[in-house]
Amino acid sequence: MMLEAALPSARRIAARLAEGLDRPLAAIAGLLVLVGLATLYSASYGTPARVSAQLGHLAVALAAMWVAAQLAPQTLMRLALPAYVAGLALLVAVALFGDVANGARRWLNIGIARFQPSEIMKLALPMMLAWYFHRRERAPRLADFAAAAAIAALPVALIARQPDLGTALLVAAAAFYVIFFAGIGWKLLVALAAGALAALPLLWGALHDYQRRRILTLLDPTLDPLGAGYHTIQSTIAVGSGGIAGKGWLRGTQAHLEFIPERHTEFIFAVYAEEFGLIGALVLLALYFALVARGLMIAANAATVFGRLLAAAISLMFFTYAFVNMGMVSGILPVVGVPLPFVSYGGTALVTLFVGVGILMSIQRYRTLVQT
């Protein structure tokens, strides 16, 4: 009797928790997480505790997604400027007091936890720019685009200085997507592209030695097979050895014999491709395509300029994450330390990704309730 009485209450609680959640988005993200946990278990064959830690990260990420999904876009707009300012302050704090690991100062230790503030900017910057263009929706001028570029340049420069080229590129890409969908003209885009090409010699000189080595070894990994080229050589061997159907779960020799470096984080796709092959890789690509497509549908139906720009930027950020990670593991892009979204091990990145999903759910939920 007590069990029968408790069932309706449990159903009501479950319904309340599911309120405002977009089922297609939740299903796609859930499938990606399941793929990630299975691959992480194989990649962490000698360290099963890592899977338990990732489950803890997932619990925090899902809670953060639920909170973000409950916030109306109007609330998100009010949070845009404070989030951007707070993100800048944390990046400055990292530069002054951050923990140094592997020659980079990227982490901030707050006693009870250590986190990477640059992850915050992956959402705070597009929120800030979407809010900025929302206030200028009638006809953004050249000066508006120049101001938006300046807003983006400051956090990107602070992140690149850590140095963290991969995260800096992702943050810059998110900013570009907002500026692009805000209506920047093609002539200006071509001029900016020409300027970027002309600045390549200066950018090359600004890169760290290890970053230049990574780009050079992209062209020929055998230049440094035991150094900068080692990651690319071993990951491409793993991807190629998977063949059509893969070697099977837990049967990847490159991973279990520890040839693949960083196999639970940036190079987890090499583990996955070796064990599940081309078929598995195509399934994973289909999931990412579905995630991006659903996000762009939400952007197209958004009720405000803010919602449209933010949803489009977050959706294409997922695409950029996956494209850059798979590209570097496959040897067609330099190694820049970008995790595979929802699959790679890591707490800060997982929370950021799920908050992005929650924001998309919020924009979808309030698409007919929030008017400009």
FIVO-417230 format. One record per atom (N, C-alpha, C): residue in three letters; x, y, z. Coordinates in steps of 0.02 Angstrom, whole numbers, plus 50000, padded with zeros to 5 digits. Layout:
alaXYZ ...
***
This chain:
met500414993950000 met500005000050000 met500435006350000 met500955006250040 met501385012250043 met501725013449976 leu501915007849942 leu502235008549877 leu501755011349827 glu501135009149827 glu500635011649781 glu500495018949793 ala500495021049855 ala500375028149871 ala500955032549850 ala501555029649852 ala502145033649835 ala502235034549760 leu501955030049720 leu502045030349647 leu501785036849617 pro501165039149634 pro500935045449605 pro501385051349623 ser501635051449685 ser502075056849706 ser502725056749666 ala502995050649654 ala503605050049615 ala503495052349544 arg502905050749516 arg502745052849448 arg502705060449444 arg502395063549495 arg502345070849495 arg503035074049500 ile503465071349541 ile504135074049548 ile504525073349482 ala504465067449451 ala504805066349387 ala504545071149334 ala503875072149333 ala503585076749284 ala503815083849296 arg503875085749360 arg504105092449376 arg504835093449355 leu505245088249366 leu505945088749347 leu506035089049271 ala505585085549235 ala505635085349162 ala505325091549129 glu504985095749168 glu504655101649140 glu505175106449110 gly505055108249048 gly505495112949014 gly506085109748979 leu506165103148986 leu506715099648953 leu506505097648882 asp506925098948835 asp506785097048765 asp506985089748756 arg506505085448740 arg506645078248737 arg507145076348683 pro507085079048622 pro507595077248572 pro508305079048593 leu508385085148620 leu509055087148643 leu509305082648699 ala508855081248748 ala509045077048804 ala509245070048781 ala508875067348732 ala509015060648707 ala509685060348671 ile509825065348629 ile510455065448592 ile511045066148640 ala510995070948686 ala511535071948734 ala511635065748777 gly511075062448796 gly511125056348836 gly511485050748799 leu511335049948735 leu511675044748696 leu512425046248690 leu512595052548680 leu513305054448676 leu513665052948742 val513335054348797 val513635052948863 val513735045548873 leu513245041448852 leu513315034248858 leu513905031648817 val513975034348756 val514555032648715 val515205034548751 gly515195040548781 gly515785042948817 gly515965038548876 leu515465036548915 leu515605032348974 leu515875025548954 ala515585022648901 ala515835016148878 ala516545016648853 thr516695021948814 thr517375022748788 thr517865024448843 leu517645028548891 leu518075030348947 leu518245024248989 tyr517765019748997 tyr517905013649035 tyr518455009549002 ser518435009248935 ser518945005648898 ser519615009448901 ala519585016048892 ala520195020048892 ala520525020148961 ser520125019349014 ser520385019449083 ser520415012449111 tyr520595007749069 tyr520585000549087 tyr520944999249153 gly521485002849165 gly521855001749228 gly521655006549283 thr521195011149268 thr520985016149318 thr520225016849317 pro519855011749341 pro519125012049339 pro518825017649380 ala519205020249429 ala518955025749471 ala518805031949429 arg519125032449371 arg519025038249328 arg518295038449303 val518005032549291 val517305032349269 val516855034749325 ser517005032749386 ser516605035049444 ser516645042649451 ala517245045349440 ala517325052549444 ala516925056049389 gln516915053049329 gln516535056049275 gln515785055849289 leu515555050649322 leu514845050349341 leu514675055949391 gly515145057449435 gly515045063149480 gly515015069749442 his515465070549393 his515445076449350 his514775076849313 leu514535071049290 leu513905070949252 leu513315073149295 ala513315071049359 ala512775073049404 ala512755080649411 val513345083649421 val513375090949426 val513155094249361 ala513385091449304 ala513215094249239 ala512465093949225 leu512145088449243 leu511425087849231 leu511035092749276 ala511265093649337 ala510935098549381 ala511005105549352 ala511605107149327 ala511715113749296 ala511285114649234 met511205109249194 met510785109649134 met510055111049154 trp509815107649206 trp509125108549227 trp509005115749251 val509475118449288 val509405125349312 val509395130149252 ala509845129149204 ala509865133549145 ala509225133049105 ala508935127049101 ala508325126149063 ala507725129649095 gln507755130849160 gln507195134149194 gln507235141849188 leu507815144449170 leu507895151749166 leu507595154349100 ala507195159549105 ala506915162549044 ala507465166349007 pro507415166848940 pro507915170648902 pro507995177848927 gln507455180748954 gln507525187548982 gln508015187549041 thr507985182249082 thr508445181749138 thr509155180749113 leu509235176549060 leu509895175549031 leu510175182049004 met509745186248975 met509975192748950 met510235197049007 arg509885196949063 arg510115200949120 arg510765198249149 leu510895191749140 leu511505188849167 leu512105189549120 ala511975191549057 ala512505191649007 ala513095196049027 leu512955202249043 leu513495206849061 leu513855204849125 pro513495203149179 pro513855200949240 pro514275194649227 ala514015189949187 ala514395183849173 ala515035185449135 tyr514985190049087 tyr515585191949048 tyr516105195249093 val515885199949135 val516355203449180 val516665198649229 ala516245194149257 ala516515189149304 ala517015184549270 gly516865182649208 gly517325178349171 gly517995181849159 leu517975188249142 leu518595192049133 leu518985192449198 ala518635193649253 ala518975194149318 ala519315187549336 leu518975181949321 leu519275175349336 leu519875174049292 leu519855176249228 leu520425175349184 leu521025179349208 val520895185349234 val521435189349262 val521705185949325 ala521255183049366 ala521465179549426 ala521905173549408 val521735170049354 val522145164449331 val522845166849313 ala522875172549276 ala523525175249256 ala523955177049316 leu523635179149371 leu524005181349430 leu524135175749480 phe523625171449491 phe523665166549546 phe523545159449524 gly523445158149459 gly523255151549437 gly523775146149447 asp523555139849450 asp524005134249457 asp524355132949390 val524985131249394 val525375129649334 val525425122049327 ala525245119549268 ala525305112349254 ala525535111549182 asn526055107549172 asn526335106349105 asn526525112749069 gly526775117549107 gly527015123749078 gly526465128749061 ala525855127449080 ala525295131949065 ala524935133849130 arg524715140049133 arg524345142549191 arg523615143349171 arg523205138049182 arg522515137949158 arg522005136749213 trp522225134549270 trp521765132249322 trp521755137049382 leu521175137449413 leu521095141549473 leu520875137049530 asn521245137149584 asn521095132949642 asn520725137049693 ile520115134949709 ile519705138649758 ile519635134849824 gly520085130149835 gly520085126349898 gly519695119849892 ile519045120349882 ile518635114249879 ile518655111049809 ala518865114849760 ala518885112249691 ala519375116349650 arg519565113449593 arg519985116849545 arg519615116949478 phe519565122749447 phe519185123149384 phe519555127649335 gln519325127449272 gln519645131049218 gln519185136849197 pro519325142949219 pro518885148649204 pro518785150049130 ser519265148049088 ser519175149349016 ser518555145848989 glu518345140249021 glu517745136848999 glu517125141249005 ile517125145649056 ile516545150049067 ile516445154549007 met516995156648976 met516955161348920 met516655158248857 lys516645151648853 lys516335148448796 lys515585149948792 leu515285151548850 leu514585153448851 leu514495160848868 ala514905163448913 ala514825170448933 ala514945175248876 leu515435173848832 leu515575178448776 leu515015178448725 pro514765172648701 pro514195173048654 pro513575175948686 met513465174848751 met512905178148785 met512975185748783 met513585188048798 met513715195248798 met513605198248728 leu513865194948677 leu513795197648609 leu513075197248585 ala512725191848603 ala512015191348584 ala511605196948617 trp511755198348680 trp511425203948715 trp511595210548681 tyr512225211348662 tyr512445217548630 tyr512075218748564 phe512025213648523 phe511695214548458 phe510925214648466 his510675211548519 his509955212048533 his509745219248543 arg510175223148575 arg510025230248587 arg510125234448524 arg510415231448472 arg510535235148409 arg510265231148350 glu509675228148361 glu509415223548310 glu509175226948247 arg509015233248250 arg508725236548191 arg509215236748133 ala509805239248144 ala510285239848089 ala510995240548119 pro511315234948135 pro512005235448161 pro512465238848110 arg512865243448135 arg513325247148091 arg514025244248097 leu514475246748056 leu515165244448057 leu515475245548126 ala515305251148158 ala515565252548225 ala515335247348275 asp514715244848266 asp514455239748312 asp514855233248305 phe515015231348243 phe515405225348232 phe516115226248259 ala516395232248252 ala517065233548279 ala517055233048355 ala516535235648386 ala516485235248460 ala516405227948482 ala516015224048444 ala515925216948460 ala516595213248455 ala516985214948404 ala517635211748396 ala518095213448455 ala518055219648480 ala518455221648537 ala518235217948600 ile517575217048608 ile517305213348666 ile517575206148665 ala517625203248605 ala517865196448599 ala518615195848607 ala518975200948584 ala519705200448581 ala520015199948650 leu519735203448699 leu520035203648766 leu520065196648798 pro519495193048805 pro519555186348836 pro519955181448793 val519905181948727 val520285177448684 val521035178548695 ala521245184748701 ala521955186148713 ala522175183548781 leu521765184248832 leu521935181848899 leu522005174248899 ile521565170748863 ile521585163448860 ile522195161148820 ala522325164448764 ala522905162548723 ala523555163548761 arg523555168348807 arg524165169848845 arg524325164448897 gln523855160148914 gln523945155448969 gln524525150448960 pro524715147448907 pro524385147448841 pro523895141648834 asp523325143048801 asp522825137948786 asp522525139548718 leu522885137748666 leu522675139448598 leu522015136248579 gly521905129948601 gly521285126548583 gly520675130048610 thr520675131748675 thr520105135148704 thr520025142148675 ala520585145548662 ala520545152248632 ala520205151948564 leu520365146748524 leu520055145948459 leu519305144548465 leu519115140448514 leu518405138948524 leu518015145148546 val518295149048591 val517975155248614 val517925160248556 ala518455160848517 ala518445165348459 ala517925163048408 ala517865156448398 ala517375153848350 ala516665155348374 ala516525154548439 ala515865156148465 ala515695163548454 ala516185167848465 ala516085175048453 ala515955176448379 phe516335173148335 phe516235174148263 phe515535172048242 tyr515285166548269 tyr514615164248249 tyr514085169548266 val514145172548325 val513655177748343 val513715183648296 ile514315185848283 ile514425191648238 ile514175189948168 phe514295183848145 phe514075181848078 phe513305182048073 phe512965178948121 phe512235178648118 phe511915185348134 ala512295189948163 ala512035196648176 ala511965200648111 gly512275198248056 gly512175201447992 gly512775204847963 ile513375202747981 ile513965205847953 ile513985204647877 gly514185209647839 gly514185209147766 gly514755204747740 trp514635201847680 trp515135197547650 trp515765201347631 lys515685207647610 lys516275211547592 lys516735212447652 leu516435213847709 leu516835214747770 leu517155208147790 leu516795202547782 leu517075195947797 leu517685194447754 val517625196047689 val518195194847644 val518785199247664 ala518645205447682 ala519185209947703 ala519515207347767 leu519115204847814 leu519405202147876 leu519815195947862 ala519575191647816 ala519945185647799 ala520615187547767 ala520605192547723 ala521225194847691 ala521705197647744 gly521435201347791 gly521855204047845 gly522165198547888 ala521755193247902 ala522005187647942 ala522575184047905 leu522495183147840 leu523025179947801 leu523665184147801 ala523575190747795 ala524155195147795 ala524505195147863 ala524125193747917 ala524405193847984 ala524715187248004 leu524675182147961 leu524935175547980 leu525675175648000 pro526105179347964 pro526805179547987 pro526885182248057 leu526495187348075 leu526525190048142 leu526255184948193 leu525705181548175 leu525425176548220 leu525905170748230 trp526255168848177 trp526745163448183 trp527295165248233 gly527515171448231 gly528025173648278 gly527775173948349 ala527115174848358 ala526835175248426 ala526705168448457 leu526735163148417 leu526605156448443 leu527195154048486 his527035149748534 his527565146548574 his527915141248531 asp528505139348552 asp528895134448514 asp528515127948504 tyr528185125548558 tyr527835119048552 tyr527235119648505 gln526925125548502 gln526365126548456 gln526595126448383 arg527185129648371 arg527455129548303 arg527655122448283 arg527925118548331 arg528115111648315 arg527505107448298 arg526955108748333 arg526345104948318 arg526095106248247 ile526135112548225 ile525915114148157 ile526385111048106 leu527035111348118 leu527515108448071 leu527455100848067 thr527335097648124 thr527275090448123 thr526605088148095 leu526115092748089 leu525505091048053 leu525655089447981 leu526115093247951 leu526305092147882 leu526725085747874 asp527145084447924 asp527555078347921 asp527705076047993 pro527265071648021 pro527365069448090 pro528025065948103 thr528335063248049 thr528965059748059 thr529545064448073 leu529445071048068 leu529965075748086 leu530175075048159 asp529695073148201 asp529825072348273 asp529385066548298 pro529535060448278 pro529095054748293 pro529025053048367 leu529515054948407 leu529485053548479 leu529295059748520 gly529205065348486 gly529025071548521 gly528355074248497 ala528375079848461 ala527765083148441 ala527345078948393 gly527665074548355 gly527295070448307 gly527025064048337 tyr527205062448399 tyr527015056048429 tyr526245055348435 his525925060648459 his525195060348467 his524855058748401 thr525045062448348 thr524715061648284 thr524845054648255 ile525465052248259 ile525635045748232 ile525235040248267 gln525225040248333 gln524895034848370 gln524135035248361 ser523845041248360 ser523125041748353 ser522895039548283 thr523275041348231 thr523085039348164 thr523165031748155 ile523665028748187 ile523735021448185 ile523115018148217 ala522895020848274 ala522315018048308 ala521685018748266 val521575024748237 val520985025848196 val520985021148135 gly521575020548102 gly521615016348043 gly521545009048058 ser521805006748116 ser521784999648132 ser521084997348150 gly520615002048164 gly519935000148179 gly519554997148120 gly519764999048059 gly519444996347999 gly518714998347994 ile518324994047964 ile517604995447953 ile517194994548016 ala517274988848049 ala516844987248106 ala517204987848173 gly517854989148174 gly518214989848237 gly518434983248267 lys518844983648318 lys519104977648351 lys518644975148406 gly518154979048424 gly517704977148478 gly517854980848543 trp517324981748582 trp517384985448645 trp517874981848692 leu518334985648721 leu518844983348767 leu519404979348732 arg519404979448666 arg519904975548629 arg520394979948590 gly520404986348604 gly520854990748568 gly521564990148594 thr522004987748552 thr522694986548575 thr523084993048584 gln522974997948541 gln523355004248548 gln523215007648615 ala522585007248637 ala522405010448701 ala522655006348760 his522524999748758 his522684995648816 his523434994348824 leu523804995048770 leu524534994648776 leu524845001548787 glu524405006548797 glu524605013348816 glu525045016748764 phe524895015448700 phe525235019148648 phe524905026048636 ile524255026548649 ile523885032648636 ile523965037348696 pro524265043248687 pro524325047948743 pro523655051548756 glu523555053648817 glu522945057348835 glu522325053848809 arg522305047148816 arg521775043248784 arg521095044048817 his521065046748877 his520425047748910 his520165054948901 thr520575059348874 thr520355066348865 thr520345068248791 glu520865071748768 glu520865074348699 glu520865068848646 phe521175063048660 phe521245057848609 phe520785051948621 ile520225053048653 ile519765047548666 ile519435045048602 phe519385049448551 phe519095047248487 phe519525041848455 ala520185042048466 ala520615036748439 ala520445030048470 val520295029948535 val520085023848568 val519425021348540 tyr518955025948532 tyr518295024248506 tyr518335021548435 ala518715024948391 ala518765022948321 ala519105016248314 glu519595014748357 glu519935008348353 glu519465002648372 glu519035003848421 glu518604998448446 glu517954997748407 phe517705003248378 phe517055002948343 phe517115004348268 gly517705006148245 gly517825006648173 gly517455012348139 leu517445011848072 leu517125016948031 leu516375017348045 ile516065011648056 ile515335011648070 ile515195015548134 gly515585014148185 gly515485017748248 gly515615025248240 ala516135026948201 ala516285034048190 ala515715037548154 leu515405034148106 leu514835037048070 leu514235037948116 val514135033148161 val513585033848210 val513705039948255 leu514325040748277 leu514495046548319 leu514405053048281 leu514615053248218 leu514515059148177 leu513775060748169 ala513365055448160 ala512635056548153 ala512335059648216 leu512585057448275 leu512335060348337 leu512525067748343 tyr513135069448324 tyr513335076448326 tyr512935080548275 phe512825077748216 phe512425081148166 phe511725082448192 ala511425077448225 ala510745078248252 ala510735083648306 leu511255083748348 leu511305088848402 leu511335095848373 val511765096848323 val511835103448292 val511205105348255 ala510905100648219 ala510295102048181 ala509725104048228 arg509655100548284 arg509125102348332 arg509255109248361 gly509875110748376 gly510035117448402 gly509885122948353 leu510035121848289 leu509895126848238 leu509145127648226 met508765122148233 met508035122748229 met507775127148285 ile508045126248345 ile507845130448402 ile508025137748389 ala508615138848360 ala508825145648343 ala508345148848293 ala508135145048243 ala507685147648191 ala507005149548220 asn506785146148273 asn506125147448302 asn506155151948363 ala506745154648380 ala506805158748440 ala506385165148434 ala506145167448491 ala505695173248492 ala506055179848490 thr506695179948506 thr507065186248510 thr507725185648471 val508005191348455 val508665191548423 val509175188348470 phe509125189848534 phe509585186948583 phe509565179348580 gly508965176548582 gly508895169348581 gly509145166348516 arg509005169548460 arg509215166948396 arg509975166748391 leu510295172248409 leu511025172548404 leu511365167748453 leu511115167448514 leu511425163248564 leu511335155848547 ala510735153848526 ala510615146848509 ala511035144748449 ala511095149048399 ala511505147348341 ala512245146648360 ala512485151148402 ala513195150848423 ala513335144548463 ile512895142748510 ile512995136748550 ile512975130548507 ser512505130248459 ser512445124448416 ser513075123448374 leu513325128848345 leu513925128348304 leu514555127548347 met514515129448410 met515075128048455 met515155120448465 phe514585116848470 phe514615109548474 phe514955106748412 phe514765109448353 phe515075107248291 phe515825108448291 thr516025114348313 thr516735116148313 thr517135111548359 tyr516855110248419 tyr517165105548466 tyr517315098848431 ala516785095848402 ala516845089248372 ala517305089348312 phe517245094348269 phe517645094648208 phe518385095348224 val518555099848270 val519255100948287 val519545094848320 asn519175091748367 asn519445085848402 asn519555080048353 met519055078548313 met519125072948266 met519655074448213 gly519705080848194 gly520215082748145 gly520915081848171 met521035083748234 met521715083048260 met521885075748274 val521395071748295 val521525064648307 val521655060948241 ser521315063248188 ser521395060048122 ser521995062648084 gly522335067848110 gly522945070348079 gly522825075548025 ile522235078548022 ile522105083747972 ile522125090748002 leu522175091148069 leu522235097648103 leu522785097048156 pro523085102748175 pro523605102448227 pro523305100348294 val523715097648337 val523505095748405 val523435102048447 val522815103648468 val522705109848505 val522365108548572 gly522265102348591 gly521995100848657 gly521265102448666 val520845100548617 val520115101648621 val519785094948637 pro519375094548690 pro519055088148706 pro518485086448658 leu518305080048655 leu517745077848614 leu517105078948655 pro516635083148631 pro516065085148673 pro515635079348697 phe515495079348762 phe515085074448797 phe515415067548803 val516015066648774 val516345060148774 val516985060248815 ser517395065448806 ser518035065748842 ser517935066548917 tyr518415064048955 tyr518405064749027 tyr518555072049046 gly518205074549096 gly518325081349121 gly517695084349148 gly517755087649205 gly517165090449237 gly516965097349212 thr517445101949207 thr517285108749188 thr516985109049118 ala517285105549070 ala517035105549002 ala516345102348998 leu516235096949035 leu515585093549033 leu515035098049061 val515175101549115 val514685106149144 val514525111749094 thr515045114549062 thr514935119749012 thr514495117448955 leu514625111448930 leu514235108748875 leu513505107748895 phe513395105048954 phe512695103848975 phe512345110348992 val512695115349016 val512375121949026 val512165124648958 gly512595123648906 gly512405125648838 gly511775122148815 val511715115648829 val511105111948812 val510515114848850 gly510615116448914 gly510075119348953 gly509845126048926 ile510305130148903 ile510125136648873 ile509715135548810 leu509905130648769 leu509505129048709 leu508795126948729 met508745122948781 met508085120848805 met507675126748829 ser507995131448862 ser507645137448885 ser507375141448826 ile507785142448776 ile507575146248717 ile507005142848681 gln507035136148678 gln506485132348647 gln505845132748688 arg505915132348754 arg505335132448798 arg504965139048795 tyr505335144548790 tyr505025151148792 tyr504985154348722 arg504975150248670 arg504985153048602 arg504365156948585 thr503795155448617 thr503175159148603 thr502945163448662 leu503335163248716 leu503135166948776 leu503515173448785 val504105173948754 val504515179948761 val504475183848696 gln504255189948699 gln504185194048640 gln504655200048645 thr504885202348586 thr505315208148585 thr504915214448596 
***
